[in-house]
Amino acid sequence: MSDLHYTRNIGIMAHIDAGKTTTSERILYYTGLTHKIGEVDEGTTTMDWMPQEQERGITITSAATTTYWQYKGNSFKINLIDTPGHVDFTVEVERSLRVLDGAICVFCAVGGVQPQSETVWRQADKYKVPRIAFVNKMDRVGADFFMVLNEIKEKLGANPIPFQIPIGAEENFKGVIDLLSNTAILWHDETLGAKFDFAEIPEHLLETAEEYRDKLLESLIETDLEMMEKFFEDKDAISVQEFWNIARKNVIEGKIIPVFCGAAFRNKGIQPLLDAVCELLPNPLDVGAVKGTNPTNNETVLCSPSSSEPLAALAFKIASDKFVEKLAFVRVYSGILKSGEIVFNSRTGRRERITKLCRMHANKQNIVNSVEAGDICAIIGSKDIRTGDSLCEEKNPIFLESIIFPNPVIGVAIEPKTQGDLEKLNAALQRLSDEDPTFQVKYDEETGQTLIYGMGELHLEILTDRLKREFNVDCNQGKPQVTYKEALTNSVKHREIFRRQAGNKVHYAELEMTISPNKNSETHFQFLDSTSNKQIPKEFIAAIRKGFEESMNCGTLAGYQLNDLKVELHDVIFNSTDSDILAFEVAARYAFRAASEKANPVLLEPIMNAEIVVPEDYVGEVLSDLNKRRSEIQGMEMRSGARIVKATVPLSETFGYVTVLRTLSQGRATASMEFSHYSEVSAYISKTIVDTIRGKIIFS
């Protein structure tokens, strides 16, 4: 148990291009795990191991590794996960944060809090993950540490507390001032940042350092009455370690966000960041017991981080591997997971043998015999394990809280170039959909097409590229298609009488209900049983509910999924001879179709939040182009000589936008987008879309 005090399960998260992977590579180098610094621009990174990542200079899949950091005479084990920054791969951040105990949120000193910064911050809030902030790229033109501090406070609603302030900025960035120890840290460029000196604070920064040190100390003591009294008696009597201890408590409780700074590419700021991980972020014991549910009696079960407790583990990621086919990444919350033993999958209700266990180092596996509570590993050779599955002992079953993933918003039709590759394509798509919950595959029986759905153009582009490289399947693909949804706008009361003759058997069911929008509910589907007849069999009510819930997958307007639905059941009529479960399920489907056609269904389209950074000279052209794309301008800001345009844009209008933006600005503008919400489509555009869908899908 004492070892868990020196374990840190952490992730690195940020907006795209903030420097996550560069920071990760420096961590691996300074902890001694690698002997050469990998560079994103050169395609030599350890954590970005996929060919697509190295070619594009972006992170696509979260990569895990285990390293060690010597701090204050102790060896801290750090399980590190480097996550993507692009919104199309937000699933990787979601499932990583679900199992991590702490996180480093990296911010660009020039870009500040960017759209995906806000997204990952909300995800961390959802799972209550304690975090520290690292303001990176202090060496870049336009770097402004204090601007980022203000944006963290204003845009994220957090309480950022600087533990460091920079010495200089841009080309004059030399090092940092550690406010707790009240010393300057200067790195040696000739040693790639491996060596550094503690020095006196530069004279011109003494006043600023004193100001921010006082703010830091006051923010720490204000939550502890005893420390506050001691501070006002004699603040010099409080040791630096005491301040670290109270800071740690505040971080774990989510009261403060410690902020550090540096320039990872210039090898500055990483070692103090690692020290802060050890000092401030929680270990599994700090996180404590996690809650689960016993599926046999629905009682709450607590899983303590102890090796002596029954096994409880959560599979948070499935990955394909060309050598072992399938890897299941697992966080062990309690007990011991052993190689060769049989575990119970509470989702499938089946037992599964653990063929091999390994610790991951990016795409390399290091075989181990067992993994104890509080640790992260990967299972080799799993068959039926999926993302979100709970692994446990058969005599102590448990459901751990699973992971909820967003629905895909874009799709394309796909087909193999040769008929002989059809079987290979289907097998490859199955493996990719097992690996990525936001990637879905559907078969359109009317057109005979295979349709794949994802989170964006880049997402689908990467997946089709993987089909070719990893599975040797060349494909033709159609134009991107937006995944629309449907919604009801009126309430409709309807009585459905279902009677069918099937051979010598008559199937009979009769029901009366009201369907309406369900906008105010937390769930997409709400079913209310308002029948007064207590003699109605429960299985008939369950069949009606099932019929309506499954009908939501195909709306009556254009066949798209219904966004939300409320059903209130008023009356059910049956007889003991002809009524059965199937009759009521089919009757519910007929009732849904008849009633929803009268409920004035409308089409909804996905809307994206866009942030465009554009030089002043090109603002007019960019705004004019956005207006043509049915966008709504939310506001504009000035930063570092450029305008930041914030807008909402329908997803259907964003295809190829980056290319157009580069043309309009001579390559100087950049844009980032993330999904925001679904919104009603105008009547004219809706009619065009519906007519096209009801007509035919043309494969291009």
N, C-alpha and C positions, 0 to 999 in steps of 0.2 A: 504493500500500500504506500509506503514512503516514496517509492519510485514515481508514483503518479504526481507527486508534488513538483517533479522536474519534467513533466510532460506538457507540451503545448500543441494542441491541434488548431492550426490557424490557416486562414486563406488570405490571398492577396486579391483585392477587387478594385475596379476603377473603370472610368470611361476609356474608350479605345484611344490608344496612343498616349496615355498618361505615364507609361513606363513601368507597368506591372512586371512584365517578363524580364526587362532589364534589371529591375530591383531583385527579382527572384534569382537571376543568374549571379548577381553579386553576393547574395546570401549563400548560395551554394559554394562560391569561390572562397569567401572569407571563413566559412565554417569548415573548409577543407574537403568538402565532398567532391568538388571538381578542381582540377589543377590548371585550368585555362578558362578565362572568362569568355562565355558565349555571347555573341552580338546578334541582335535581331536583324540589323541591316545586312549582315554578312550571311545570314541563314545558318549560323553555327550554334544556336541556342540548344541547351539540354531540354528545357521544359517545353519549348515549341518544337516537337520532334516530327510532326507530320510534314510530308513534303509540301502540302498546300500551305501550312503555316510558315514554313521557311521561305517559300517563294513569295508569299504575299506580305510577310512581316507582321502578321496578326495572329492572335491566339484563337483557336477554334474549339479545342476541347480542353477541359480542365486536366491538368497533369499533377500527379501527386508524387511526393518524395519524402524521405525521412533523413534528417541530418541532425548534427549535434553542435551545441554551442557551449563553450566553457565560460562560465560566469560566476564570479565570487567563489571559486573553488569547487563548483558543482558542474556536472555535465547535464545540460538540459537537452532532452530529446524533442525535436521540433518536427511534427508531421505537417508538411507544407503543401498547400494546394494552390496552384497558379490558375486563375480563372480568366475566361475571355472578357473582353470589353465591348465587343460588338453586340448590339441589341438582338441580332438574329440568333445568337448563341446564349441567350440569357438563361436557358434551362440549365446550363453548366454551373452558373452562379447559384441558381435556386437550390439545386440538389447538394451543392457543396456546403452552402450556408446551413442547410438543415442538420448537418452532422458535425459542424465545426464549433469549437468553444470560443474562438476569438477571431478577429480579422484585422488586417492592415488595409486601410482605404487610402489609395494613392491618388493624389490630385496634382494636376499640372500647374506649375507656378504661373503660367501664362493664361491657360484656358480656365482655370478655377473650377468651380462646380459646373460640370457640363451635364447634358441630359441623361446619359447613362450613369453618371455619378449619382444622380437622384434616384434612378431605378435601383441600383444595387444597394443604396442606403436604405430605401424602403424595404427591400428584401431582408436586409440585416435587422431592421426594426421588427419585421414580422416574426423572425425567429429569436428575437431578443439577444442578438450576438454582440457582446462587448467589443469595442474596436478602438484602435488608435489611428491617427491620420498622419500621412507622410506627404509633405509638399515637395514634389520632385521637380526636376528641371530648373533649379534655381540658377543655372548657368545660361539659360536661354534669354534672348532679347525679349524684353517686356515682362520678365519675371517679377512678381510682386507678392511676397509672402503675406503681407498684411491684408491685401485685397482678398486672397484666398480665405484667410481667417474670417473676414467679414461675410463672405459668401456662404461659408459653412454654417455660420450663425443665421443668416437671413434666409437662405434658400432651403436649408435642411432642417432648420429649427433646432439645431444642436447647441451644445455648450462647449465650444472649442477653447482649450486652455493651452497656450504655447509652453512647452517644456524646453524649447530651443528657439532662438531667433538667429537669422543668418548674419554672417559677416560678409557684407557686400552682396551684390547681385549681378546677374548677367556675366560679362567676362571678368568682373571683379569679385566673383563669388569665391571666397577663400576657405571658408569653414563655417562653424556654428558656435554659438555661445550656449553652453549648458547652464540653464538658469538655476537648477537645484544646487549644483556644485559651484556655481558662479565662476566658471572657467571657460576659456576659449579652447576649441578643438580644431587643429589645423592638420590637413592630410598631406602626405608626401606623394606628389604626382609620380615621381620616378619609381615608386613601389606599387603602382596601380592601386593606391589607396590602402594597401595592407598595413602600412605604418602611419601613425599620426602622433602629434605632440599636444600635450596640454600646455596652455600658455596663458599669459595675462590677457584680460579683456582689453581690446584696443581702446585708447583713451576717448575717441570720439563716440564710442558706443556705451560708455560707462553709465551715462544717465538713462539711456533707453533700456539697458539691461537691468538696471535697478528698478525701473518702473515696472517692467514685465515680471521681474522676480517677485516683487511685492504682490502683484495681481495673482500670480501663481500660488504663492503661499497662502494668501487670504482666501482664494477659492477652495483650497484644500482643507483649511481648518474650519471653515464655516459650517461644515456638516458634523463636526465633532466638538462638543462643548468642552470636554476636558482638554483637548488640544488647543482650543481657542483661548482658554484661560492661561495655559502654559505659554502660548505665543505672546500674549499681551504683557505677561510678566517679564519674559526675556526670550525673544524669538531665537537668539543664538544658542539657547539651551536645548533646542529641538534638533536632533541629528538629522542628517540627510536621509538616512534609512527610515526614520519615523515618517518623514514626508512621503517617501516611496510607499510605505505601508498604507497610509491613509489615502494616497492617490489610487492604489490598487483597489481598495474597497470601493471608492467612488466610480472607478471604471467598470468594475464588475456589476455594480448596481445601475449603471447607465447614466450616471449623473454628470459625468464630464467626458470630453473627447480630448485626450492628450495629443498635441500637435508637434511633430518633428519635421525637419526639413533637410534637404540635401540635393545632390545631383548624381543619381545612380550611374549615368553614363560616364561621368567624370570620377566615379569611384569615391564619392564623398557622402557621408551620412549613414552608411549601412551598419557599421558596428554599434553605434549608439542606439540605432533602431532595434537591433537584435537584443541589446541589453534591456530595452524597454519592453520587448515581448516577454522576456523572462520576469521582469519586475511587475508588469502591469496586467498582462492578459491572464485569464483564468486557466487553471489546470482542471482535469476532470473532477477532482474532489471539490473544487470551488463551485462547479456547475451543479454537482450533487445528483440525486436520483432523478431519472426521467420517468414520466408517466406512460403507462401502457394499459391495455384492456385485455382481460382474460376472455377469449371468445366463447368459452363454455357458459359463463354466467354474467358476462358484461361488467364485472367488477373491476375497479381501478387497481393496477399493480404498479408498485414502485420498483424500479431497477437501479440499485445502488452501484456505483463504480467500484465493485469489489470482485476479485477473482473467486471468492468463496460462494458468491450468489449463483443462482441458476442462469444459464446462458440467455442473453437477449442481445440480438444484433440486428442492424438495419442495413439492407442493401440499397445504396444510394446511387449507384451508377453501374451500367452494363457497358462493356467495351468489347469490340471485336479485335482479335489478334490473329495474325496469319500463322502463328506457330501453335497456339493452344486454342484457337477458334473463339473462345468466350472467356471474359474475365468479369467477375462480379466484385465491385468495390464495396467493402463492408465496414461499418463503424460498430465496434463491440462496446456495448454499454455496461454489461455485467457478465460475470462468468468467464470461461476460457473457451476459445474456439480452437479445436485441435485438428491437425491434418489426419485424414483417414477416418474420422468419426462420422456418425450419422446425425444430422440435425433435422428439425421439424420446420417445415415452411407453413406458417399459419394461414397464408392466403390459399394455397392449394390443398392444404390438409394432408400433404404427403411428406414422406421422409426423403432426404437427399444426402448422399455421401459426399463429404468434402475430400476431393481427390488430392489437391495440394493447396497450400497456403503460401503467400509470398508478400513481401514488402515491395512496393513499387518505387522505381526511380525513373520517372517519366515513362518511357515505353519498355523499360527493362525490369525483369522480375528477379528478386532475390528470395529464394525458397527458405521458408521457416517452418518449424514444427508446430508452433502454437502462437496464438495472439491473445493477450489478456485484456480485461476490462479497461476502457479508456483509450484503446488504441485503434488504428486504422490499418486495414490490410486488403488484399484481394484474394478471391477464391478462383482457382484454376479448375476448369472442367465442369462448371455448374451447368445443369441442363434446363431446369424450369424456373430458375431464379430470375425475377424481374425487378426493375427499379421500384423501390418502395416496399419490397417484401420484408417481413419480419422472420428472422431465424431464431429458433429457441429449442428447448427440450420438449419432447412430446408430452411428458408428464407435467410440464409447467408451460403451457401454451400462452402466448402473448401477442397482441397486436400493438406495435408501436405506431405512433402517428405517422401516416404516410406523407407523401409529397404531392402537392397539387400543382399541375403544370398548366400554362396557358394554352388555349386552342390555337392551331395554325391559322394564318390569315391569307395565305397565298398558295395557289396550286398550279401544276402544269400537267399536261398529258404526256406520257412517256411510252416508248415502245422500243424493243431491241432492233438493231439494224438487220439482223438475220433471225429467221424463225427458230433456228437451232439454239439461239441464246435465250429463248423465252423462259425455259425452266431455270436457267442460271440467274436470270433477272429476278424472277419471283423469289428465289432463295436468298439472293443478295438483299432485296428490299425487306424481306422478313428480318434478316439480321440487323439491318440498319434501323428498322422501326423498333426492334427490341432494345437497341442501344440508345435511341433518342426518342423520348416520349412525345416531343413536339413534332416529330416527323410521322405522318400518317399516310397509309396507302389504301386507296379504294378502287374498286372495279365497277365501272359504269356498264350495267348490263344492256342499256339501250344503245350505246355507241360502241361497246366492246373495247373501250379504252381503259388503260390503267392510269389512274390519276394519283400524283404524289403531292402532299401538302406540307408546307413548312412555315417558318416565321418570317421569311423574306427572300428576296432574289438571291442574295449571297448564300443563304442557308441551302437553297435548292441547287445552286451552282456548285457548291462544295460537295454536296451529296452525289450529284451526277458525275462529278470528277472522281469521287471515290469509287463509284460503280466501275469506271473504266480502269483505274489504277489498281485497286485492291481485288476486284472481282472479275476483271477482264471482260466486262460487258459494255459494248459500244451501244449508245442509245440515240434515237431521234427524240426530240422533245418539242412540245408546242409552245405557244406564247403563254406567258404567265397569266393566270386567272385569279381574280380576287375571290376570297371566300366570303361571300355575303351571308347575312342572316336575315331571318324574317321575324316580324313582331306583329302582334294583334293590337289594335287600337280601341276596339269596342268590346263590351260584354254582350254575350249572346246566350239566351236560354234555349235549350233544345231537348226534344224527346226522341230517342232512337228505339225503334222496334226492329229487332233482328230475328228473322225466321228463315232457316235454310233446310232443305231436304238433302240429305246425303245418304243415298242407298235407302235402307229401311229406317234410318234414324233422322229425327227432326231436331235441329239445334235452335233453341229459343232463348232470347234474352231481351229485356226491355229496361231502359234506364232514362232518367231525366237529370240533366245537369246544367250548370252555367259555366261557360269558359270566359276568361277575361285576362288582361295583362297582369303580370305579377311583378311590377316595377319596384314595389316597396319592400319586397322580401329579400332576405339574405341568400336564399336559394333560387335557382332558375325555375324550379318546378314546385308548386304548392298544391297539395291535394287535401280537400276538406270533406269529410264524410258527415253530411247533415241529414242522413236518412233517419226516420223515426222507427222503422220496423226492426225490432231487435232479433227477428228470426232469420234475417239474411245471413247466409253462411259467410264467414270471414274470407274464405278463399275466393268468393265472387267479387268482394270489394277489392281484394288484392289484384285480381285479374283485370278489373276495370282500371285501377291505378296503373298497372303495367302497360295496358293498352294505350292510355293517354301519354305516359312518359316516353314510350318508344315512338309514338307518333310524332313527337317533337323533332325527331331526326329528319323528317321530310315535310316541310311546310307546303301549303296548298298553292302558294303564289308562284314559286319557281323551283320548289324542291329543296330549298336550303333549310338548314337547321333553324328551328324556332328559338328565339333568344330567351323568352321566358313565358311561363304559362301558369295560370291559376285555375283549378277545376274544383267546383263545389257540387257534390253529388246530392241530389234532392230525393230521388226515389229509385227504387230497384224492384222490378217485378220478375218473378221466376216461378217455375213449377218443378216438382221433384222428378218428373219424367224426362223432360226435354232440355232442361237448363244444365249447363256445365261450365267449367272454367274457360274452355276455348270459346264458347259462344259469347261470354261476357267480354273477353279480351278483344274479339273481333268487333263486337258491338261498340266498344269504346273507340276503336280505330275509325269505324264508320261515323260515329258521333263527332269525333274530332274533325274529320274532313268536312262534314256538312256544316258544322257550326263555325269553324274557322273561316270558311269562305264568306260567311255573312258578317264576320267580325272586322271587316276592313283591314286585311293584312297589308303591311307595308314592308319594303325592302330596307335593310340596314347595311351600311358599308363601314369597313374599318377606317378610322381616322388616325393619322400619325402626328405626333408632336415633332416639329422640325426646328432645328437651330442652325442657322446659316451664318457663318462668319465671313464677311465680305468687305474688301477695301472700300473706302468712301467713294471712289471714282465709279464703282460699278453698282451702287445701291439701287439706282433707278431701274437699270436693266433687270436686276434680280427681282425687285418688287413687281415689275410689270409681268415677268414670267410667272411669278407665284399667283398673281391674280387670274391668269389664264388657266391655272390648275385648280380653280375653285377653292383656293386657300383662304384662311382668315388670319390676318396679321394680329398677333397678340401683343406685340410691343417690340421696341428696339432699344439697345443699349450701346454705349461707346466703351471700347476697351482696346488699349494699345494701338490707337490709330485706325481701328477697324470698327465697323458696325456689326452688332450681333442681332440678327433678325429672328424673332421667335414667331412661329406660325403653326397652325394646324392645317394639314393637307390630306385629302382622301388618298388612300393607298393606291387606288387605280390610276392616280395622276402622277405618281412618283417613279414609275418605271423609266429607267434611263435618265433620271434627273441629274445624277452626278456628272454625267458626260455633258449634258446641256449647261450645267452650272460652270464647269471648267471652260467651256467655249465662251460663255458670257463674260467671264472674269479673267480670261487669258490664263487660266490655271491657278489663280490666286485665291479663290474662295473655297471654303470647305463646308460640308453639310453633315449633320448627323440626325438620325431620326429614330423614334421609338414609338411603339403602339400606344395609343391613348385610350380610345373608346370606340364604340359603334354608334353611328348616327344615321338618322333617316335620310334616304336618297330622295332627291327631288322627283316629282311626278314624271317629268319628261324623261329623265335619265333612267328611272325605274322601269318605265314602259319599254324603253329600248333594250335594257338588260333582260327583262322577262320575255320579250318577244324572241330574243336571240336564244335564250335557254330553252324555251318551248319549241323553237324551231330545230336547230341542229348545232352541234359543236364541230367546227371545221378544224381538222388537224393540219397545222402549218408545217 
